[in-house]
Amino acid sequence: MAKAINAVTGAFEAAPEKALAWHDARTLTLEGRGWSETPGPYDRLPARAEGAVHELDWRFSQHSAGMVVRFVADSPEISVRWFLKSTDIAMAHMPSTGVSGVDLYVRGSAGWSWLAAMLPGTPLGEKNEHRLVTGLAPGPRELSVYLPLYNGVSAVEIGISVGASIAPAPPRQRNIRPLVFYGTSIPQGGCASRPGMAYPSIVGRRLDAPTINLGFSGSGRCEPAIVDLLAELDAGIVVIDSIVNMEPGIVEERMRNLLDVFSRRRPRTPLVLMEEAVPPSFYARQRTLQTPKSATLQRVFDERRADWGGRLFLVKGDGLLGDDGEGTVDGVHPTDLGFLRIADVLAPFIGKVLAGAAGQGAGGAVGPGNAGR
């Protein structure tokens, strides 16, 4: 017998088996895709990128990180079916709930709230099917299902009670163009416990804005081919969180090319450069690697910011993960706490940029102490 969270009691309990009506997620509102011509409906780069971008970018683009299915339903229970592409459902430092599971949120009067998450448990090629929640109060509500961070999915279906209604979610009221996040395993979501806890998704919920997650584990080094692709997107803002995986010797070249491309092709799009989020100073190795890269990024930013008319920003790395050492799994990859701390800085800052209130004449540097937290 399946188990689900009872929305009335909050208990994780056996759910009675009932007939459900299943709906293909592609008929609902799917956010997180920057291109329509992808190899699969839940892949993140266009098919033409194969062979052009770095091999790791291409491989990890077939993960569904950041994709969310939004819909309105009046069903007292919600189930999800999803078919995974890989048998690697977990990692040594990241649980299967985040790697390959799904996450359910509901919109309330105060914004988005978590409802339920489920882990996968079936072999490759077979369906994962779970009843996520039961006992919801009568009436329509807007719901979001976040898809796996470190696995791909070939098909997703939403199950509701027979006789209940379901429809695509309406456009977001604020009419914000997508927030685009590009970079390494950290924006991709390593090592969140659930898909909705990757920091781009937290920022998206807090600002009630669509997001496109283009984090690629082990990569995200701003090669020219991927920068050209990023410049194709009509974004509300682009956040570049990439220097973690760069060797110090390539930071200047890559960042200058990024700024040149965006100044030509997206001169009105705000661009945010992020330093590496490093735990406190007792992580000596990370500090040694970070310092020259951050200094280079700062120099390029200082030299170019005046050309951007207040639309170029730099997020400082110190303090992003807190000062207690509790923000990561391994000194690099954030825990849920670490992701929340990053979002605590980015969400209010991005909100000000989108409102046109953060330019301060010629852009600026941002950190935990001055980002509105």
C-alpha positions as CSV (number, residue, x, y, z in Angstrom):
1,M,0.0,0.0,0.0
2,A,1.3,3.4,-0.9
3,K,2.1,6.0,1.7
4,A,1.5,9.8,1.6
5,I,1.6,12.8,3.8
6,N,-1.9,13.5,5.2
7,A,-2.5,17.2,4.7
8,V,-4.9,17.3,7.7
9,T,-2.8,15.5,10.3
10,G,0.7,15.9,8.9
11,A,1.3,12.2,9.4
12,F,3.1,10.0,6.8
13,E,0.6,7.2,6.6
14,A,-0.8,4.5,4.4
15,A,-3.0,5.9,1.7
16,P,-6.0,3.9,0.5
17,E,-5.6,2.7,-3.0
18,K,-8.0,4.6,-5.2
19,A,-8.4,5.0,-8.9
20,L,-6.6,8.0,-10.3
21,A,-6.8,10.1,-13.5
22,W,-3.3,10.6,-15.0
23,H,-2.3,13.7,-16.9
24,D,0.9,14.2,-19.0
25,A,2.9,17.0,-17.4
26,R,3.6,18.4,-20.9
27,T,0.0,19.4,-21.1
28,L,0.4,21.6,-18.0
29,T,2.7,24.5,-17.3
30,L,6.4,23.5,-17.5
31,E,9.0,26.0,-16.4
32,G,12.8,25.7,-16.6
33,R,13.3,25.2,-20.4
34,G,15.2,27.8,-22.2
35,W,14.9,26.1,-25.6
36,S,12.1,24.2,-27.2
37,E,14.2,22.1,-29.6
38,T,15.8,19.9,-26.9
39,P,16.4,16.1,-27.4
40,G,13.8,15.3,-24.7
41,P,11.1,17.3,-23.1
42,Y,12.9,17.6,-19.8
43,D,16.4,18.3,-21.2
44,R,18.0,21.7,-20.7
45,L,20.1,22.4,-23.8
46,P,19.1,22.4,-27.5
47,A,20.0,19.4,-29.6
48,R,22.3,21.6,-31.7
49,A,24.6,22.1,-28.6
50,E,25.8,18.5,-28.7
51,G,29.4,18.5,-29.9
52,A,29.7,22.3,-29.5
53,V,29.6,22.7,-25.7
54,H,31.8,20.9,-23.2
55,E,31.0,17.2,-22.9
56,L,30.1,17.6,-19.2
57,D,27.7,20.5,-20.0
58,W,26.0,18.3,-22.6
59,R,25.8,15.2,-20.3
60,F,24.4,17.1,-17.3
61,S,22.0,19.1,-19.5
62,Q,20.0,15.9,-19.7
63,H,19.3,16.2,-16.0
64,S,16.0,18.0,-15.2
65,A,17.5,20.4,-12.6
66,G,15.3,23.4,-11.9
67,M,12.3,22.2,-14.0
68,V,9.0,22.5,-12.4
69,V,5.5,21.5,-13.4
70,R,2.9,24.0,-12.3
71,F,-0.8,23.4,-12.4
72,V,-4.2,24.2,-10.7
73,A,-6.2,21.2,-9.3
74,D,-9.0,20.7,-6.9
75,S,-8.1,17.1,-6.1
76,P,-7.9,16.1,-2.4
77,E,-4.8,14.0,-3.3
78,I,-1.9,14.4,-5.7
79,S,0.3,11.6,-7.1
80,V,3.3,11.7,-9.5
81,R,4.7,9.2,-11.9
82,W,8.2,9.8,-13.3
83,F,10.5,7.7,-15.5
84,L,14.2,8.1,-14.7
85,K,16.9,7.9,-17.4
86,S,19.7,6.7,-15.1
87,T,20.0,3.9,-12.5
88,D,22.3,6.2,-10.4
89,I,19.6,7.4,-8.1
90,A,21.8,8.7,-5.3
91,M,25.4,9.8,-4.6
92,A,27.7,9.3,-1.6
93,H,27.1,12.9,-0.4
94,M,23.6,13.6,-1.8
95,P,20.4,11.6,-1.1
96,S,18.2,10.0,-3.7
97,T,15.4,12.5,-2.7
98,G,17.5,15.3,-4.2
99,V,19.2,13.4,-7.0
100,S,16.2,11.5,-8.4
101,G,13.1,12.4,-6.4
102,V,10.3,14.9,-6.8
103,D,9.1,17.8,-4.6
104,L,5.6,19.2,-4.2
105,Y,4.8,22.8,-3.2
106,V,1.5,24.7,-2.9
107,R,0.8,28.4,-3.2
108,G,-0.9,30.0,-0.3
109,S,-1.7,33.6,0.7
110,A,1.9,34.1,2.0
111,G,3.6,32.5,-1.0
112,W,4.8,29.0,-1.7
113,S,5.0,26.3,1.0
114,W,6.4,22.8,0.9
115,L,3.9,19.9,0.9
116,A,5.7,16.6,0.2
117,A,8.7,14.9,-1.4
118,M,9.2,11.4,-2.6
119,L,12.3,9.3,-3.3
120,P,12.6,7.0,-6.3
121,G,12.7,3.2,-5.8
122,T,12.3,1.4,-9.1
123,P,14.9,0.3,-11.7
124,L,15.7,2.1,-14.9
125,G,12.9,2.1,-17.4
126,E,10.2,1.4,-14.9
127,K,7.9,4.0,-13.5
128,N,8.3,5.6,-10.1
129,E,4.8,6.2,-8.8
130,H,3.9,7.8,-5.5
131,R,0.9,9.4,-3.9
132,L,2.5,12.5,-2.5
133,V,-0.3,14.0,-0.4
134,T,-3.9,13.2,0.7
135,G,-6.6,14.9,2.6
136,L,-6.3,18.3,1.0
137,A,-9.2,20.7,1.7
138,P,-11.9,21.1,-1.0
139,G,-11.3,23.7,-3.7
140,P,-8.8,24.6,-6.4
141,R,-5.2,25.4,-5.5
142,E,-2.0,26.0,-7.4
143,L,0.7,23.4,-7.1
144,S,4.3,22.9,-8.3
145,V,6.2,19.7,-8.7
146,Y,10.0,20.1,-8.9
147,L,11.8,17.4,-11.0
148,P,15.1,15.6,-10.1
149,L,18.3,17.6,-9.8
150,Y,20.9,15.0,-10.8
151,N,18.9,12.6,-13.0
152,G,17.0,12.8,-16.2
153,V,13.4,12.0,-16.7
154,S,11.8,10.8,-20.0
155,A,8.2,11.2,-18.9
156,V,6.2,12.8,-16.0
157,E,2.5,12.4,-15.1
158,I,0.4,14.0,-12.5
159,G,-2.3,11.9,-10.9
160,I,-5.5,13.3,-9.3
161,S,-8.7,11.9,-8.0
162,V,-11.2,10.7,-10.6
163,G,-13.7,13.5,-11.2
164,A,-11.4,16.2,-10.0
165,S,-10.2,18.9,-12.3
166,I,-6.7,20.0,-13.4
167,A,-5.4,22.8,-15.6
168,P,-2.2,24.5,-16.5
169,A,-1.2,27.2,-14.0
170,P,-1.8,30.7,-15.2
171,P,1.0,33.1,-16.1
172,R,2.8,34.5,-13.1
173,Q,1.2,37.8,-12.0
174,R,4.5,39.7,-11.9
175,N,5.2,38.9,-15.6
176,I,9.0,38.6,-14.9
177,R,11.1,37.2,-17.6
178,P,13.0,34.0,-16.5
179,L,15.8,34.3,-14.0
180,V,18.8,32.4,-15.6
181,F,21.4,30.7,-13.4
182,Y,24.5,29.3,-15.0
183,G,27.5,27.6,-13.5
184,T,28.7,24.5,-11.7
185,S,27.3,21.7,-9.6
186,I,26.3,24.3,-7.0
187,P,23.5,26.0,-9.0
188,Q,22.6,22.6,-10.4
189,G,21.7,21.7,-6.8
190,G,24.5,19.6,-5.3
191,C,23.9,18.6,-2.5
192,A,20.3,19.6,-1.8
193,S,18.1,17.0,0.0
194,R,15.1,17.8,-2.2
195,P,14.8,19.3,-5.7
196,G,13.1,22.5,-4.5
197,M,16.0,23.3,-2.2
198,A,18.5,24.2,-4.9
199,Y,19.2,27.9,-4.5
200,P,17.8,29.0,-7.9
201,S,14.5,27.3,-7.1
202,I,14.4,29.0,-3.6
203,V,15.0,32.4,-5.2
204,G,12.3,31.7,-7.8
205,R,9.7,30.9,-5.2
206,R,10.6,33.9,-3.1
207,L,10.3,36.3,-6.1
208,D,7.5,34.3,-7.7
209,A,9.5,34.2,-10.9
210,P,10.3,31.5,-13.4
211,T,13.8,30.2,-13.3
212,I,16.1,28.4,-15.8
213,N,18.8,26.3,-14.1
214,L,21.9,25.9,-16.3
215,G,24.2,24.5,-13.6
216,F,26.4,21.6,-14.9
217,S,28.2,19.5,-12.4
218,G,32.0,19.4,-12.8
219,S,31.9,22.0,-15.5
220,G,30.2,25.4,-16.0
221,R,33.5,27.1,-17.0
222,C,32.0,29.8,-19.4
223,E,33.5,28.3,-22.6
224,P,32.6,30.5,-25.6
225,A,30.1,28.0,-27.0
226,I,28.0,28.0,-23.9
227,V,28.2,31.8,-23.5
228,D,26.8,32.2,-27.0
229,L,23.9,29.9,-26.0
230,L,23.3,31.9,-22.8
231,A,23.0,35.1,-24.9
232,E,20.2,33.6,-26.9
233,L,17.9,33.7,-23.8
234,D,15.6,36.6,-23.2
235,A,16.2,36.7,-19.4
236,G,15.1,39.0,-16.7
237,I,18.6,38.6,-15.2
238,V,21.5,36.2,-15.7
239,V,23.5,35.0,-12.7
240,I,27.0,33.5,-13.5
241,D,28.2,31.2,-10.7
242,S,31.1,29.5,-12.5
243,I,34.5,30.3,-11.1
244,V,34.5,27.4,-8.7
245,N,35.5,25.0,-11.5
246,M,37.9,27.4,-13.3
247,E,41.6,27.3,-13.1
248,P,42.9,30.7,-12.1
249,G,44.6,31.2,-15.4
250,I,41.4,31.2,-17.4
251,V,39.1,33.3,-15.3
252,E,40.1,36.7,-16.9
253,E,39.8,35.4,-20.5
254,R,36.5,33.7,-19.9
255,M,34.9,36.6,-18.0
256,R,36.0,39.2,-20.5
257,N,34.5,37.1,-23.3
258,L,31.3,36.7,-21.4
259,L,31.0,40.5,-20.9
260,D,31.9,41.2,-24.5
261,V,29.2,38.8,-25.8
262,F,26.5,40.1,-23.5
263,S,27.4,43.8,-24.1
264,R,26.8,43.1,-27.8
265,R,23.8,40.8,-27.7
266,R,22.0,41.5,-24.4
267,P,23.1,45.0,-23.4
268,R,19.9,45.6,-21.4
269,T,20.0,42.3,-19.4
270,P,21.4,42.7,-15.8
271,L,24.3,40.4,-15.3
272,V,25.4,39.1,-11.9
273,L,28.9,37.6,-11.4
274,M,29.3,35.5,-8.3
275,E,32.5,34.7,-6.4
276,E,32.9,31.2,-5.0
277,A,30.9,30.7,-1.8
278,V,33.6,29.4,0.6
279,P,33.1,28.3,4.2
280,P,35.0,30.0,7.0
281,S,38.8,30.4,6.8
282,F,39.7,27.1,8.5
283,Y,39.1,25.5,5.0
284,A,42.6,26.6,4.0
285,R,42.8,24.8,0.7
286,Q,39.6,26.4,-0.6
287,R,40.8,29.8,0.5
288,T,44.1,29.3,-1.3
289,L,42.4,28.3,-4.5
290,Q,39.7,31.0,-4.2
291,T,41.8,34.1,-3.5
292,P,43.5,34.6,-7.0
293,K,40.3,33.8,-8.8
294,S,38.2,36.2,-6.8
295,A,40.9,38.9,-7.2
296,T,40.8,38.4,-11.0
297,L,37.0,38.5,-11.1
298,Q,37.0,41.7,-9.0
299,R,39.5,43.3,-11.3
300,V,37.6,42.5,-14.5
301,F,34.4,43.7,-12.8
302,D,36.0,47.0,-11.7
303,E,37.4,47.6,-15.2
304,R,34.1,47.0,-17.0
305,R,31.3,48.0,-14.6
306,A,31.2,51.6,-15.9
307,D,30.4,50.4,-19.4
308,W,27.2,48.6,-18.2
309,G,25.1,51.5,-17.1
310,G,24.3,50.1,-13.7
311,R,23.5,46.6,-14.9
312,L,26.6,44.7,-13.9
313,F,26.9,43.3,-10.4
314,L,29.3,41.2,-8.3
315,V,28.3,39.0,-5.4
316,K,31.1,38.5,-2.9
317,G,31.7,35.0,-1.7
318,D,32.6,35.6,2.0
319,G,29.7,34.9,4.3
320,L,27.4,33.4,1.6
321,L,27.5,30.1,3.5
322,G,27.5,31.7,7.0
323,D,30.4,31.7,9.4
324,D,29.8,28.5,11.4
325,G,30.9,25.8,9.0
326,E,27.4,24.3,8.9
327,G,26.6,25.3,5.3
328,T,28.2,22.5,3.3
329,V,28.3,18.7,3.0
330,D,32.0,18.6,2.2
331,G,33.5,22.1,2.4
332,V,32.2,22.9,-1.2
333,H,28.7,21.7,-1.9
334,P,25.9,23.3,0.2
335,T,23.5,21.6,2.4
336,D,19.9,22.9,2.4
337,L,21.0,25.4,5.1
338,G,23.8,26.6,2.8
339,F,21.4,27.0,-0.1
340,L,19.0,28.9,2.1
341,R,21.8,31.3,3.1
342,I,22.8,31.9,-0.5
343,A,19.1,32.6,-1.4
344,D,18.9,34.9,1.6
345,V,21.4,37.1,-0.1
346,L,20.4,36.7,-3.8
347,A,16.6,36.9,-3.5
348,P,16.3,40.4,-2.1
349,F,19.1,41.7,-4.2
350,I,17.7,40.2,-7.5
351,G,14.3,41.6,-6.4
352,K,15.8,45.1,-6.2
353,V,17.6,44.7,-9.6
354,L,14.3,43.6,-11.2
355,A,12.6,46.6,-9.7
356,G,15.3,48.9,-11.0
357,A,16.4,49.9,-7.5
358,A,19.8,48.3,-7.2
359,G,21.8,50.0,-10.0
360,Q,23.3,52.8,-7.8
361,G,24.6,54.4,-11.0
362,A,27.1,51.8,-12.2
363,G,26.4,48.5,-10.6
364,G,27.9,47.4,-7.4
365,A,29.3,44.6,-5.2
366,V,26.9,42.7,-3.1
367,G,27.4,40.5,0.0
368,P,25.6,39.2,3.0
369,G,26.1,42.4,4.8
370,N,24.5,44.7,2.2
371,A,22.1,42.7,0.2
372,G,18.9,43.4,2.2
373,R,19.0,40.4,4.4
